[in-house]
Protein backbone atom coordinates (compact mmCIF):
# COMPACT_ATOMS: atom_id res chain seq x y z
CA UNK A 1 0.00 0.00 0.00
CA UNK A 2 1.64 3.22 -1.17
CA UNK A 3 -0.33 5.32 1.35
CA UNK A 4 1.82 4.07 4.24
CA UNK A 5 5.49 3.92 5.11
CA UNK A 6 6.52 0.41 6.15
CA UNK A 7 9.32 0.02 8.70
CA UNK A 8 11.91 -2.49 7.47
CA UNK A 9 14.19 -3.68 10.30
CA UNK A 10 17.72 -4.31 8.99
CA UNK A 11 21.08 -4.98 10.63
CA UNK A 12 24.72 -4.96 9.70
CA UNK A 13 27.26 -7.23 11.40
CA UNK A 14 30.59 -5.95 12.65
CA UNK A 15 33.51 -8.04 13.92
CA UNK A 16 36.72 -6.22 14.88
CA UNK A 17 37.46 -4.00 11.86
CA UNK A 18 35.35 -5.96 9.37
CA UNK A 19 31.76 -6.19 8.15
CA UNK A 20 29.70 -9.12 6.95
CA UNK A 21 29.21 -8.66 3.20
CA UNK A 22 26.36 -10.65 1.67
CA UNK A 23 25.72 -11.42 -1.98
CA UNK A 24 22.08 -12.07 -2.80
CA UNK A 25 20.80 -14.53 -5.36
CA UNK A 26 17.07 -14.06 -5.86
CA UNK A 27 14.61 -16.46 -7.46
CA UNK A 28 13.99 -14.01 -10.31
CA UNK A 29 16.94 -12.46 -12.08
CA UNK A 30 14.71 -9.39 -12.59
CA UNK A 31 14.58 -8.78 -8.83
CA UNK A 32 16.43 -5.54 -8.00
CA UNK A 33 18.44 -7.35 -5.32
CA UNK A 34 19.57 -10.24 -7.53
CA UNK A 35 23.34 -10.61 -7.68
CA UNK A 36 23.87 -7.48 -5.56
CA UNK A 37 26.13 -7.09 -2.57
CA UNK A 38 24.48 -5.95 0.63
CA UNK A 39 25.85 -4.98 4.00
CA UNK A 40 22.66 -5.87 5.85
CA UNK A 41 20.08 -8.57 6.52
CA UNK A 42 16.45 -7.90 7.33
CA UNK A 43 12.99 -7.59 5.87
CA UNK A 44 9.30 -6.82 6.19
CA UNK A 45 7.41 -6.99 9.48
CA UNK A 46 4.74 -9.70 9.52
CA UNK A 47 1.63 -9.97 11.66
CA UNK A 48 3.30 -12.73 13.69
CA UNK A 49 6.00 -10.23 14.73
CA UNK A 50 3.39 -7.99 16.38
CA UNK A 51 2.47 -10.60 18.97
CA UNK A 52 3.99 -10.26 22.44
CA UNK A 53 6.63 -7.58 22.40
CA UNK A 54 8.54 -5.28 20.09
CA UNK A 55 7.56 -6.13 16.48
CA UNK A 56 10.62 -4.40 14.99
CA UNK A 57 13.06 -6.39 17.10
CA UNK A 58 11.13 -9.64 16.66
CA UNK A 59 11.08 -9.15 12.89
CA UNK A 60 14.80 -8.41 12.80
CA UNK A 61 15.66 -11.55 14.77
CA UNK A 62 13.31 -13.66 12.64
CA UNK A 63 14.72 -12.33 9.36
CA UNK A 64 18.32 -12.84 10.46
CA UNK A 65 17.47 -16.36 11.58
CA UNK A 66 15.77 -17.11 8.23
CA UNK A 67 18.48 -15.56 6.07
CA UNK A 68 21.63 -16.49 7.98
CA UNK A 69 20.54 -19.37 10.22
CA UNK A 70 21.80 -17.62 13.34
CA UNK A 71 19.85 -18.52 16.46
CA UNK A 72 21.86 -16.80 19.18
CA UNK A 73 22.80 -13.19 18.64
CA UNK A 74 23.99 -10.33 20.80
CA UNK A 75 21.48 -7.61 21.55
CA UNK A 76 20.89 -5.49 18.40
CA UNK A 77 21.80 -1.82 18.78
CA UNK A 78 19.48 0.66 17.06
CA UNK A 79 21.74 3.01 15.10
CA UNK A 80 19.47 5.01 12.80
CA UNK A 81 16.79 5.28 10.14
CA UNK A 82 17.10 5.55 6.35
CA UNK A 83 14.57 6.65 3.75
CA UNK A 84 15.11 6.66 -0.01
CA UNK A 85 12.64 9.04 -1.67
CA UNK A 86 13.96 8.55 -5.22
CA UNK A 87 10.94 6.47 -6.27
CA UNK A 88 7.44 5.83 -4.98
CA UNK A 89 8.08 2.18 -4.00
CA UNK A 90 11.35 3.11 -2.25
CA UNK A 91 9.76 6.01 -0.38
CA UNK A 92 7.30 3.59 1.24
CA UNK A 93 10.09 1.68 3.03
CA UNK A 94 11.83 3.11 6.09
CA UNK A 95 14.95 1.16 7.06
CA UNK A 96 15.25 0.78 10.83
CA UNK A 97 19.00 0.22 11.10
CA UNK A 98 20.63 -1.92 13.80
CA UNK A 99 24.14 -3.17 14.44
CA UNK A 100 25.15 -6.58 15.70
CA UNK A 101 28.61 -6.53 17.25
CA UNK A 102 30.05 -10.01 16.83
CA UNK A 103 32.61 -10.23 19.62
CA UNK A 104 33.39 -13.93 19.47
CA UNK A 105 35.59 -15.06 16.62
CA UNK A 106 33.89 -18.48 16.53
CA UNK A 107 30.58 -16.81 15.60
CA UNK A 108 32.38 -14.69 13.00
CA UNK A 109 34.06 -17.76 11.53
CA UNK A 110 30.74 -19.62 11.31
CA UNK A 111 29.36 -16.71 9.26
CA UNK A 112 32.43 -16.32 7.06
CA UNK A 113 32.50 -17.79 3.53
CA UNK A 114 29.09 -19.42 3.81
CA UNK A 115 26.16 -19.81 1.47
CA UNK A 116 22.78 -19.60 3.15
CA UNK A 117 19.78 -21.09 1.30
CA UNK A 118 16.33 -19.62 1.83
CA UNK A 119 12.94 -20.89 0.79
CA UNK A 120 11.65 -19.84 -2.63
CA UNK A 121 14.93 -20.33 -4.48
CA UNK A 122 16.78 -17.50 -2.77
CA UNK A 123 20.29 -17.77 -1.41
CA UNK A 124 22.77 -15.49 0.25
CA UNK A 125 26.51 -16.01 0.43
CA UNK A 126 28.59 -14.06 2.88
CA UNK A 127 32.03 -13.30 4.18
CA UNK A 128 33.60 -10.74 6.45
CA UNK A 129 35.57 -8.05 4.65
CA UNK A 130 37.91 -5.52 6.17
CA UNK A 131 36.71 -1.94 6.27
CA UNK A 132 39.50 -0.93 3.88
CA UNK A 133 38.21 -3.46 1.29
CA UNK A 134 34.61 -2.19 1.23
CA UNK A 135 35.46 0.11 -1.68
CA UNK A 136 36.15 -2.93 -3.91
CA UNK A 137 32.46 -3.93 -3.70
CA UNK A 138 30.80 -0.51 -3.52
CA UNK A 139 29.76 -0.20 -7.18
CA UNK A 140 28.05 -3.62 -7.06
CA UNK A 141 26.02 -2.81 -3.93
CA UNK A 142 22.36 -1.94 -3.64
CA UNK A 143 21.42 1.55 -2.51
CA UNK A 144 20.79 1.05 1.22
CA UNK A 145 24.23 -0.53 1.59
CA UNK A 146 25.84 2.42 -0.21
CA UNK A 147 23.96 4.81 2.06
CA UNK A 148 25.12 2.90 5.14
CA UNK A 149 28.75 3.03 3.99
CA UNK A 150 28.84 6.70 3.03
CA UNK A 151 26.47 8.46 5.42
CA UNK A 152 26.20 6.21 8.46
CA UNK A 153 29.48 4.33 8.85
CA UNK A 154 31.46 7.01 6.97
CA UNK A 155 33.81 4.41 5.50
CA UNK A 156 33.93 6.08 2.07
CA UNK A 157 33.49 9.62 0.83
CA UNK A 158 31.31 9.18 -2.25
CA UNK A 159 28.43 11.18 -3.70
CA UNK A 160 25.05 9.81 -2.70
CA UNK A 161 21.59 10.77 -3.99
CA UNK A 162 20.04 13.78 -2.30
CA UNK A 163 16.80 11.83 -2.16
CA UNK A 164 18.28 9.66 0.57
CA UNK A 165 17.66 10.66 4.15
CA UNK A 166 19.55 9.32 7.14
CA UNK A 167 18.32 10.02 10.67
Secondary structure as the mmCIF struct_conf table of DSSP 4:
data_model
#
loop_
_struct_conf.conf_type_id
_struct_conf.id
_struct_conf.beg_label_comp_id
_struct_conf.beg_label_asym_id
_struct_conf.beg_label_seq_id
_struct_conf.end_label_comp_id
_struct_conf.end_label_asym_id
_struct_conf.end_label_seq_id
TURN_TY1_P TURN_TY1_P1 UNK A 2 UNK A 3
BEND BEND1 UNK A 4 UNK A 4
HELX_LH_PP_P HELX_LH_PP_P1 UNK A 5 UNK A 5
STRN STRN1 UNK A 6 UNK A 15
TURN_TY1_P TURN_TY1_P2 UNK A 16 UNK A 17
STRN STRN2 UNK A 18 UNK A 25
BEND BEND2 UNK A 27 UNK A 28
TURN_TY1_P TURN_TY1_P3 UNK A 29 UNK A 30
BEND BEND3 UNK A 31 UNK A 31
TURN_TY1_P TURN_TY1_P4 UNK A 32 UNK A 35
STRN STRN3 UNK A 37 UNK A 38
BEND BEND4 UNK A 39 UNK A 39
STRN STRN4 UNK A 41 UNK A 44
HELX_RH_3T_P HELX_RH_3T_P1 UNK A 47 UNK A 50
BEND BEND5 UNK A 51 UNK A 53
HELX_RH_AL_P HELX_RH_AL_P1 UNK A 55 UNK A 68
HELX_LH_PP_P HELX_LH_PP_P2 UNK A 74 UNK A 76
STRN STRN5 UNK A 77 UNK A 84
BEND BEND6 UNK A 86 UNK A 87
HELX_RH_AL_P HELX_RH_AL_P2 UNK A 88 UNK A 91
TURN_TY1_P TURN_TY1_P5 UNK A 92 UNK A 92
STRN STRN6 UNK A 93 UNK A 101
HELX_RH_AL_P HELX_RH_AL_P3 UNK A 105 UNK A 111
TURN_TY1_P TURN_TY1_P6 UNK A 112 UNK A 113
STRN STRN7 UNK A 114 UNK A 117
HELX_RH_3T_P HELX_RH_3T_P2 UNK A 119 UNK A 121
STRN STRN8 UNK A 123 UNK A 130
HELX_RH_3T_P HELX_RH_3T_P3 UNK A 131 UNK A 136
TURN_TY1_P TURN_TY1_P7 UNK A 137 UNK A 137
HELX_RH_3T_P HELX_RH_3T_P4 UNK A 138 UNK A 140
STRN STRN9 UNK A 141 UNK A 141
HELX_RH_AL_P HELX_RH_AL_P4 UNK A 143 UNK A 147
HELX_RH_PI_P HELX_RH_PI_P1 UNK A 148 UNK A 152
BEND BEND7 UNK A 153 UNK A 153
TURN_TY1_P TURN_TY1_P8 UNK A 162 UNK A 163
STRN STRN10 UNK A 164 UNK A 166
#
